[in-house]
């Protein structure tokens, strides 16, 4: 299955990680590729999935888990002249995902925030759709991020658009540890 979680509301990545948790529990190997976010950023989901990987190694429960950060940092924090670095990191990340899909290395992939490199033209949407369409049927892929390209939406088996009704940040409250990250 190819799933896309898009839209302006919260919960896209959370929904994808929930699916990954179910996959892990069912014995499917999980690989998470976070695009855009830099390796310096530590998120709670990463620690939780690392612990699940350890549980698998020690007790043979669940399945193997891998976590990869394929970005150089959020777009609005990048410095002038660094877009080439961001684009290269995204292209390299996609190339690695494509290699792993072809090698059938994992059963379940989360491509977190992957719509942004597609939107910004750093990764070719048509190539992504072609590679995902040609992958073996047993490999599941979930892509998250706002503004999913129409071509990707049309290729997906499941598309969910998260709609923001209200968010604490609208009232000036900052992101909260354990909630936003």
N, CA, C and O of each residue as an XYZ file, in Angstrom:
724
protein
N       0.836     -1.179      0.000
C       0.000      0.000      0.000
C       0.883      1.245      0.000
O       1.914      1.286      0.671
N       0.478      2.236     -0.742
C       1.081      3.559     -0.710
C       0.071      4.492     -0.058
O      -1.037      4.675     -0.563
N       0.467      5.084      1.079
C      -0.397      6.013      1.800
C       0.249      7.386      1.814
O       1.470      7.505      1.911
N      -0.571      8.417      1.719
C      -0.103      9.799      1.794
C      -0.927     10.507      2.860
O      -2.157     10.518      2.805
N      -0.230     11.102      3.838
C      -0.866     11.933      4.864
C      -0.432     13.365      4.594
O       0.745     13.697      4.737
N      -1.371     14.209      4.208
C      -1.048     15.573      3.813
C      -2.031     16.540      4.459
O      -2.900     16.121      5.223
N      -1.904     17.813      4.165
C      -2.805     18.829      4.694
C      -2.134     19.713      5.726
O      -1.010     19.452      6.155
N      -2.848     20.772      6.124
C      -2.296     21.775      7.036
C      -2.470     21.418      8.509
O      -1.904     22.088      9.373
N      -3.236     20.386      8.806
C      -3.472     20.024     10.202
C      -2.377     19.155     10.786
O      -1.590     18.541     10.065
N      -2.346     19.117     12.129
C      -1.394     18.262     12.832
C      -1.801     16.801     12.702
O      -2.967     16.484     12.469
N      -0.826     15.922     12.855
C      -1.121     14.503     12.948
C      -0.641     13.660     11.786
O      -0.827     12.444     11.799
N      -0.035     14.263     10.790
C       0.415     13.499      9.614
C       1.501     12.497      9.996
O       1.388     11.304      9.714
N       2.542     12.991     10.632
C       3.634     12.104     11.046
C       3.163     11.159     12.141
O       3.519      9.980     12.143
N       2.365     11.671     13.068
C       1.855     10.836     14.153
C       1.075      9.650     13.599
O       1.239      8.526     14.074
N       0.235      9.886     12.606
C      -0.527      8.798     11.986
C       0.405      7.802     11.314
O       0.196      6.592     11.406
N       1.429      8.304     10.640
C       2.383      7.411      9.972
C       3.134      6.560     10.988
O       3.346      5.368     10.767
N       3.540      7.172     12.107
C       4.260      6.404     13.124
C       3.340      5.399     13.808
O       3.792      4.334     14.231
N       2.063      5.725     13.920
C       1.105      4.753     14.433
C       1.000      3.543     13.517
O       0.939      2.407     13.986
N       0.979      3.784     12.219
C       0.965      2.677     11.258
C       2.255      1.862     11.361
O       2.230      0.633     11.288
N       3.383      2.559     11.532
C       4.672      1.867     11.663
C       4.690      1.003     12.919
O       5.244     -0.096     12.909
N       4.094      1.487     13.988
C       4.010      0.708     15.221
C       3.208     -0.569     14.996
O       3.602     -1.642     15.452
N       2.097     -0.454     14.301
C       1.307     -1.647     13.973
C       2.114     -2.615     13.111
O       2.089     -3.826     13.330
N       2.828     -2.068     12.132
C       3.652     -2.911     11.258
C       4.714     -3.642     12.069
O       4.909     -4.845     11.895
N       5.406     -2.921     12.957
C       6.434     -3.531     13.808
C       5.837     -4.671     14.626
O       6.418     -5.753     14.710
N       4.677     -4.425     15.228
C       4.030     -5.437     16.051
C       3.633     -6.666     15.237
O       3.595     -7.777     15.765
N       3.338     -6.468     13.954
C       2.962     -7.578     13.070
C       4.184     -8.290     12.492
O       4.043     -9.220     11.697
N       5.390     -7.855     12.891
C       6.602     -8.513     12.418
C       7.149     -7.964     11.118
O       7.997     -8.600     10.492
N       6.681     -6.789     10.692
C       7.197     -6.169      9.471
C       8.375     -5.270      9.825
O       8.285     -4.457     10.744
N       9.470     -5.414      9.102
C      10.624     -4.543      9.352
C      10.271     -3.115      8.946
O       9.605     -2.889      7.936
N      10.727     -2.158      9.750
C      10.352     -0.756      9.582
C      11.589      0.088      9.319
O      12.612     -0.065      9.986
N      11.484      0.980      8.340
C      12.534      1.966      8.078
C      11.889      3.340      8.000
O      10.949      3.556      7.235
N      12.403      4.264      8.798
C      11.917      5.641      8.802
C      12.987      6.515      8.178
O      14.154      6.467      8.568
N      12.579      7.310      7.210
C      13.472      8.279      6.569
C      12.859      9.650      6.785
O      11.817      9.969      6.212
N      13.503     10.460      7.612
C      13.015     11.816      7.858
C      13.732     12.765      6.922
O      14.948     12.936      6.997
N      12.969     13.373      6.048
C      13.516     14.348      5.113
C      13.407     15.727      5.739
O      12.526     15.977      6.562
N      14.289     16.605      5.352
C      14.313     18.000      5.773
C      14.894     18.166      7.180
O      15.762     19.017      7.370
N      14.455     17.394      8.165
C      14.966     17.535      9.530
C      16.428     17.101      9.595
O      16.819     16.103      8.990
N      17.221     17.858     10.331
C      18.651     17.550     10.412
C      18.918     16.455     11.437
O      18.086     16.181     12.303
N      20.078     15.840     11.328
C      20.482     14.780     12.247
C      20.637     15.303     13.671
O      20.601     14.520     14.621
N      20.807     16.605     13.831
C      20.974     17.190     15.169
C      19.664     17.196     15.954
O      19.681     17.190     17.185
N      18.549     17.207     15.265
C      17.256     17.285     15.940
C      16.875     15.915     16.477
O      16.861     14.935     15.732
N      16.570     15.843     17.746
C      16.153     14.590     18.367
C      14.653     14.663     18.632
O      14.167     15.607     19.255
N      13.940     13.672     18.161
C      12.493     13.639     18.358
C      12.122     12.397     19.147
O      12.812     11.379     19.090
N      11.021     12.493     19.884
C      10.593     11.395     20.739
C      10.319     10.108     19.987
O      10.597      9.019     20.490
N       9.775     10.228     18.783
C       9.477      9.028     18.008
C      10.748      8.239     17.707
O      10.739      7.008     17.713
N      11.827      8.945     17.446
C      13.091      8.270     17.142
C      13.542      7.429     18.332
O      13.947      6.280     18.158
N      13.476      7.988     19.533
C      13.872      7.249     20.732
C      12.958      6.042     20.956
O      13.426      4.964     21.320
N      11.667      6.225     20.741
C      10.717      5.130     20.938
C      10.978      3.991     19.962
O      10.961      2.824     20.351
N      11.218      4.322     18.700
C      11.468      3.268     17.719
C      12.830      2.614     17.925
O      12.996      1.431     17.628
N      13.808      3.369     18.429
C      15.099      2.759     18.778
C      14.893      1.729     19.886
O      15.490      0.653     19.857
N      14.051      2.060     20.858
C      13.753      1.116     21.934
C      13.053     -0.127     21.389
O      13.330     -1.241     21.833
N      12.149      0.061     20.429
C      11.485     -1.100     19.820
C      12.485     -1.967     19.067
O      12.389     -3.194     19.088
N      13.443     -1.330     18.402
C      14.497     -2.091     17.740
C      15.298     -2.908     18.739
O      15.657     -4.054     18.468
N      15.577     -2.316     19.899
C      16.294     -3.037     20.956
C      15.468     -4.208     21.482
O      16.006     -5.286     21.730
N      14.169     -3.999     21.651
C      13.283     -5.080     22.097
C      13.355     -6.240     21.112
O      13.429     -7.402     21.512
N      13.332     -5.919     19.833
C      13.424     -6.977     18.826
C      14.754     -7.727     18.935
O      14.784     -8.958     18.913
N      15.842     -6.981     19.052
C      17.170     -7.607     19.143
C      17.288     -8.511     20.364
O      17.842     -9.606     20.271
N      16.780     -8.070     21.492
C      16.952     -8.804     22.746
C      15.944     -9.923     22.946
O      16.276    -10.956     23.528
N      14.711     -9.734     22.468
C      13.638    -10.681     22.786
C      12.961    -11.295     21.567
O      12.069    -12.132     21.711
N      13.375    -10.891     20.372
C      12.782    -11.393     19.129
C      11.283    -11.143     19.066
O      10.518    -11.963     18.557
N      10.886    -10.003     19.591
C       9.502     -9.538     19.488
C       9.485     -8.441     18.436
O      10.434     -7.664     18.335
N       8.420     -8.371     17.653
C       8.328     -7.316     16.643
C       9.237     -7.586     15.469
O       9.282     -8.702     14.952
N       9.970     -6.556     15.041
C      10.814     -6.659     13.845
C      11.925     -5.612     13.937
O      11.884     -4.729     14.794
N      12.917     -5.717     13.050
C      13.983     -4.704     13.040
C      13.439     -3.317     12.688
O      12.451     -3.180     11.966
N      14.114     -2.295     13.219
C      13.755     -0.901     12.970
C      15.020     -0.134     12.606
O      16.059     -0.294     13.245
N      14.924      0.699     11.574
C      16.010      1.620     11.224
C      15.438      3.024     11.145
O      14.287      3.215     10.753
N      16.256      4.015     11.523
C      15.837      5.419     11.505
C      16.934      6.225     10.842
O      18.094      6.152     11.247
N      16.576      6.994      9.824
C      17.562      7.773      9.070
C      17.081      9.211      8.916
O      15.926      9.454      8.565
N      17.969     10.154      9.179
C      17.676     11.572      8.942
C      18.359     11.950      7.638
O      19.582     11.875      7.518
N      17.564     12.353      6.673
C      18.073     12.595      5.327
C      18.132     14.077      4.981
O      18.283     14.429      3.811
N      18.018     14.938      5.962
C      17.963     16.362      5.665
C      19.042     17.153      6.366
O      19.839     16.622      7.138
N      19.042     18.442      6.073
C      20.025     19.353      6.656
C      19.350     20.416      7.514
O      20.005     21.378      7.914
N      18.070     20.273      7.808
C      17.369     21.246      8.643
C      16.180     21.847      7.929
O      16.114     21.821      6.700
N      15.237     22.388      8.683
C      14.030     22.957      8.100
C      14.330     24.117      7.181
O      15.293     24.854      7.395
N      13.518     24.283      6.164
C      13.755     25.283      5.126
C      13.818     26.697      5.676
O      14.619     27.502      5.200
N      12.995     27.020      6.667
C      12.988     28.405      7.135
C      14.159     28.708      8.064
O      14.327     29.855      8.478
N      14.979     27.698      8.403
C      16.161     27.953      9.225
C      17.438     27.915      8.404
O      18.518     28.198      8.924
N      17.329     27.573      7.140
C      18.550     27.465      6.339
C      19.117     28.845      6.035
O      18.385     29.830      5.930
N      20.405     28.891      5.899
C      21.078     30.153      5.606
C      21.156     30.343      4.099
O      21.060     29.382      3.334
N      21.330     31.589      3.682
C      21.443     31.887      2.250
C      22.562     31.061      1.644
O      23.628     30.904      2.239
N      22.309     30.539      0.465
C      23.334     29.771     -0.235
C      23.379     28.309      0.134
O      24.161     27.558     -0.448
N      22.560     27.872      1.090
C      22.620     26.476      1.511
C      21.552     25.602      0.858
O      21.477     24.408      1.147
N      20.734     26.168     -0.006
C      19.686     25.370     -0.640
C      20.273     24.205     -1.426
O      19.660     23.140     -1.501
N      21.444     24.391     -2.007
C      22.098     23.301     -2.741
C      22.354     22.124     -1.807
O      22.160     20.970     -2.190
N      22.791     22.415     -0.576
C      23.034     21.349      0.398
C      21.743     20.624      0.757
O      21.721     19.396      0.845
N      20.677     21.374      0.964
C      19.385     20.773      1.299
C      18.873     19.910      0.151
O      18.397     18.795      0.364
N      18.972     20.430     -1.049
C      18.513     19.684     -2.225
C      19.329     18.416     -2.409
O      18.773     17.363     -2.724
N      20.637     18.501     -2.217
C      21.506     17.327     -2.366
C      21.178     16.276     -1.308
O      21.145     15.084     -1.610
N      20.933     16.710     -0.067
C      20.586     15.766      0.997
C      19.274     15.056      0.679
O      19.152     13.851      0.894
N      18.296     15.798      0.169
C      17.012     15.192     -0.187
C      17.167     14.206     -1.338
O      16.600     13.114     -1.300
N      17.929     14.581     -2.360
C      18.149     13.689     -3.506
C      18.889     12.429     -3.073
O      18.548     11.327     -3.502
N      19.897     12.589     -2.226
C      20.631     11.423     -1.716
C      19.716     10.527     -0.888
O      19.776      9.301     -0.986
N      18.873     11.147     -0.077
C      17.934     10.376      0.733
C      16.973      9.578     -0.122
O      16.735      8.399      0.141
N      16.415     10.214     -1.152
C      15.508      9.499     -2.045
C      16.235      8.370     -2.768
O      15.680      7.280     -2.914
N      17.455      8.606     -3.218
C      18.223      7.559     -3.906
C      18.418      6.351     -2.987
O      18.350      5.208     -3.438
N      18.658      6.605     -1.710
C      18.818      5.503     -0.750
C      17.509      4.740     -0.567
O      17.508      3.510     -0.522
N      16.405      5.457     -0.461
C      15.101      4.797     -0.348
C      14.841      3.940     -1.584
O      14.418      2.791     -1.458
N      15.087      4.481     -2.771
C      14.861      3.737     -4.018
C      15.713      2.473     -4.060
O      15.238      1.420     -4.487
N      16.971      2.569     -3.620
C      17.842      1.374     -3.575
C      17.270      0.319     -2.640
O      17.240     -0.866     -2.970
N      16.825      0.750     -1.492
C      16.284     -0.200     -0.512
C      14.979     -0.829     -0.991
O      14.742     -2.015     -0.760
N      14.138     -0.049     -1.652
C      12.920     -0.623     -2.224
C      13.263     -1.691     -3.252
O      12.677     -2.774     -3.240
N      14.203     -1.398     -4.136
C      14.600     -2.358     -5.174
C      15.199     -3.618     -4.563
O      14.990     -4.719     -5.073
N      15.943     -3.460     -3.472
C      16.574     -4.603     -2.805
C      15.613     -5.314     -1.848
O      15.966     -6.333     -1.254
N      14.404     -4.777     -1.700
C      13.393     -5.329     -0.794
C      13.942     -5.460      0.625
O      13.761     -6.483      1.285
N      14.613     -4.409      1.076
C      15.303     -4.441      2.367
C      14.349     -4.331      3.558
O      14.622     -4.896      4.617
N      13.250     -3.621      3.402
C      12.295     -3.417      4.499
C      10.885     -3.724      4.002
O      10.622     -3.777      2.801
N       9.997     -3.922      4.959
C       8.591     -4.170      4.629
C       7.746     -2.901      4.695
O       6.774     -2.754      3.953
N       8.122     -1.986      5.588
C       7.314     -0.794      5.850
C       8.228      0.421      5.917
O       9.183      0.452      6.693
N       7.925      1.420      5.097
C       8.737      2.638      5.019
C       7.894      3.839      5.420
O       6.748      3.974      4.992
N       8.467      4.708      6.240
C       7.880      6.022      6.495
C       8.815      7.038      5.864
O       9.990      7.114      6.223
N       8.297      7.820      4.923
C       9.054      8.913      4.313
C       8.463     10.200      4.888
O       7.558     10.804      4.312
N       8.998     10.598      6.033
C       8.442     11.699      6.809
C       8.861     13.042      6.228
O      10.043     13.273      5.973
N       7.899     13.918      6.021
C       8.117     15.255      5.448
C       8.653     15.189      4.014
O       9.323     16.114      3.555
N       8.358     14.106      3.318
C       8.892     13.906      1.964
C       8.181     14.758      0.921
O       8.711     14.950     -0.173
N       6.994     15.271      1.233
C       6.315     16.109      0.240
C       7.068     17.409     -0.020
O       6.953     17.984     -1.102
N       7.836     17.875      0.958
C       8.548     19.150      0.779
C       9.623     19.073     -0.297
O       9.644     19.936     -1.175
N      10.521     18.080     -0.278
C      11.489     17.991     -1.385
C      10.813     17.833     -2.746
O      11.348     18.282     -3.760
N       9.645     17.199     -2.772
C       8.906     17.080     -4.029
C       8.369     18.445     -4.446
O       8.508     18.846     -5.602
N       7.761     19.152     -3.510
C       7.182     20.475     -3.781
C       8.245     21.458     -4.249
O       8.008     22.250     -5.161
N       9.418     21.408     -3.623
C      10.479     22.360     -3.939
C      11.296     21.963     -5.167
O      12.210     22.685     -5.566
N      10.967     20.804     -5.773
C      11.661     20.382     -6.985
C      13.017     19.742     -6.751
O      13.794     19.579     -7.691
N      13.308     19.380     -5.522
C      14.594     18.750     -5.204
C      14.610     17.277     -5.599
O      15.666     16.707     -5.873
N      13.424     16.670     -5.624
C      13.259     15.275     -6.035
C      12.129     15.260     -7.058
O      11.107     15.917     -6.862
N      12.306     14.517     -8.142
C      11.344     14.482     -9.239
C      10.121     13.630     -8.878
O      10.253     12.444     -8.577
N       8.952     14.233     -8.909
C       7.711     13.542     -8.547
C       7.451     12.357     -9.468
O       7.070     11.285     -8.996
N       7.648     12.528    -10.763
C       7.379     11.435    -11.700
C       8.278     10.236    -11.428
O       7.829      9.093    -11.508
N       9.549     10.489    -11.107
C      10.460      9.385    -10.774
C       9.995      8.666     -9.508
O      10.017      7.437     -9.445
N       9.578      9.426     -8.509
C       9.102      8.830     -7.256
C       7.892      7.941     -7.522
O       7.839      6.806     -7.049
N       6.928      8.448     -8.271
C       5.727      7.665     -8.577
C       6.097      6.406     -9.353
O       5.552      5.334     -9.090
N       7.015      6.526    -10.304
C       7.447      5.362    -11.086
C       8.097      4.305    -10.193
O       7.770      3.123    -10.293
N       9.009      4.723     -9.331
C       9.697      3.780     -8.438
C       8.704      3.137     -7.473
O       8.737      1.926     -7.259
N       7.827      3.942     -6.896
C       6.859      3.395     -5.949
C       5.869      2.459     -6.634
O       5.445      1.467     -6.041
N       5.502      2.760     -7.861
C       4.576      1.894     -8.604
C       5.213      0.560     -8.964
O       4.512     -0.443     -9.100
N       6.532      0.535     -9.118
C       7.240     -0.683     -9.520
C       7.718     -1.517     -8.329
O       8.257     -2.606     -8.527
N       7.533     -1.035     -7.102
C       8.045     -1.777     -5.945
C       7.245     -3.061     -5.758
O       6.090     -3.145     -6.177
N       7.862     -4.066     -5.126
C       7.120     -5.294     -4.835
C       5.904     -4.996     -3.957
O       5.959     -4.138     -3.076
N       4.825     -5.702     -4.204
C       3.563     -5.436     -3.529
C       3.573     -5.579     -2.029
O       2.710     -5.020     -1.352
N       4.531     -6.315     -1.490
C       4.537     -6.508     -0.038
C       5.162     -5.339      0.716
O       5.114     -5.313      1.946
N       5.743     -4.380      0.017
C       6.368     -3.231      0.676
C       5.360     -2.093      0.784
O       4.770     -1.664     -0.208
N       5.179     -1.620      2.002
C       4.248     -0.528      2.260
C       5.036      0.761      2.457
O       6.105      0.755      3.068
N       4.504      1.867      1.938
C       5.168      3.167      2.038
C       4.139      4.199      2.481
O       3.042      4.283      1.929
N       4.516      4.989      3.497
C       3.686      6.099      3.953
C       4.501      7.375      3.794
O       5.629      7.465      4.280
N       3.929      8.352      3.117
C       4.584      9.640      2.877
C       3.798     10.719      3.611
O       2.571     10.767      3.537
N       4.528     11.591      4.327
C       3.868     12.670      5.060
C       4.348     14.035      4.585
O       5.399     14.156      3.955
N       3.566     15.051      4.894
C       3.941     16.436      4.627
C       2.805     17.199      3.961
O       1.913     16.613      3.347
N       2.858     18.499      4.094
C       1.850     19.367      3.473
C       2.030     19.419      1.962
O       3.094     19.097      1.434
N       0.978     19.825      1.290
C       1.020     20.114     -0.146
C       1.525     18.944     -0.990
O       2.396     19.122     -1.842
N       0.988     17.770     -0.761
C       1.379     16.612     -1.573
C       1.064     16.893     -3.039
O      -0.037     17.345     -3.356
N       2.015     16.634     -3.934
C       1.766     16.859     -5.363
C       0.603     15.991     -5.858
O       0.441     14.851     -5.423
N      -0.187     16.532     -6.754
C      -1.355     15.821     -7.272
C      -0.981     14.473     -7.875
O      -1.714     13.498     -7.709
N       0.132     14.405     -8.563
C       0.578     13.140     -9.186
C       0.777     12.064     -8.122
O       0.423     10.906     -8.345
N       1.337     12.426     -6.973
C       1.534     11.484     -5.872
C       0.193     11.076     -5.271
O      -0.028      9.899     -4.986
N      -0.688     12.030     -5.081
C      -2.020     11.757     -4.543
C      -2.753     10.766     -5.444
O      -3.379      9.828     -4.951
N      -2.680     10.965     -6.744
C      -3.354     10.072     -7.691
C      -2.778      8.662     -7.661
O      -3.506      7.698     -7.898
N      -1.493      8.525     -7.375
C      -0.844      7.212     -7.359
C      -1.086      6.450     -6.058
O      -0.909      5.233     -6.016
N      -1.485      7.145     -5.007
C      -1.620      6.533     -3.683
C      -2.874      5.677     -3.574
O      -3.888      5.929     -4.226
N      -2.770      4.653     -2.724
C      -3.917      3.803     -2.413
C      -4.788      4.424     -1.321
O      -6.006      4.245     -1.300
N      -4.141      5.152     -0.423
C      -4.817      5.778      0.710
C      -4.301      7.203      0.840
O      -3.092      7.424      0.924
N      -5.205      8.162      0.855
C      -4.821      9.567      1.029
C      -5.681     10.149      2.143
O      -6.908     10.060      2.115
N      -5.012     10.745      3.120
C      -5.705     11.431      4.203
C      -5.238     12.869      4.226
O      -4.036     13.137      4.230
N      -6.186     13.801      4.241
C      -5.833     15.210      4.338
C      -6.217     15.707      5.727
O      -7.394     15.753      6.082
N      -5.210     16.077      6.499
C      -5.424     16.601      7.845
C      -5.827     18.070      7.725
O      -5.152     18.850      7.054
N      -6.913     18.437      8.370
C      -7.421     19.800      8.314
C      -7.265     20.455      9.681
O      -7.691     19.905     10.696
N      -6.657     21.624      9.697
C      -6.515     22.360     10.957
C      -7.807     23.119     11.226
O      -8.264     23.909     10.401
N      -8.380     22.868     12.381
C      -9.541     23.619     12.832
C      -9.088     24.683     13.833
O      -9.501     25.841     13.758
N      -8.234     24.269     14.768
C      -7.674     25.190     15.757
C      -6.361     24.586     16.244
O      -6.223     23.365     16.321
N      -5.406     25.438     16.569
C      -4.109     24.988     17.084
C      -3.656     25.979     18.150
O      -3.849     27.182     17.977
N      -3.060     25.514     19.246
C      -2.599     26.425     20.301
C      -1.646     27.511     19.796
O      -1.614     28.608     20.354
N      -0.881     27.221     18.763
C       0.046     28.224     18.230
C      -0.703     29.424     17.647
O      -0.160     30.527     17.592
N      -1.954     29.210     17.211
C      -2.765     30.319     16.708
C      -3.011     31.360     17.802
O      -3.198     32.542     17.512
N      -3.008     30.913     19.053
C      -3.220     31.804     20.199
C      -1.890     32.277     20.788
O      -1.857     32.871     21.865
N      -0.797     32.010     20.072
C       0.510     32.475     20.517
C       1.266     31.521     21.422
O       2.352     31.859     21.891
N       0.724     30.336     21.681
C       1.431     29.367     22.519
C       2.482     28.645     21.702
O       2.237     28.251     20.562
N       3.650     28.473     22.290
C       4.750     27.794     21.606
C       4.515     26.290     21.597
O       3.696     25.760     22.348
N       5.268     25.612     20.714
C       5.202     24.165     20.661
C       5.577     23.559     22.007
O       6.416     24.096     22.729
N       4.954     22.447     22.333
C       5.147     21.817     23.632
C       5.884     20.491     23.496
O       5.566     19.664     22.642
N       6.877     20.313     24.363
C       7.617     19.059     24.404
C       6.636     17.925     24.704
O       5.783     18.045     25.584
N       6.768     16.849     23.977
C       5.878     15.717     24.157
C       4.601     15.821     23.340
O       3.861     14.844     23.217
N       4.336     16.990     22.783
C       3.156     17.189     21.942
C       3.583     17.480     20.508
O       3.221     16.740     19.593
N       4.344     18.547     20.305
C       4.806     18.896     18.957
C       6.118     18.207     18.592
O       6.407     18.002     17.413
N       6.896     17.857     19.581
C       8.154     17.140     19.315
C       8.456     16.196     20.427
O       9.472     15.501     20.388
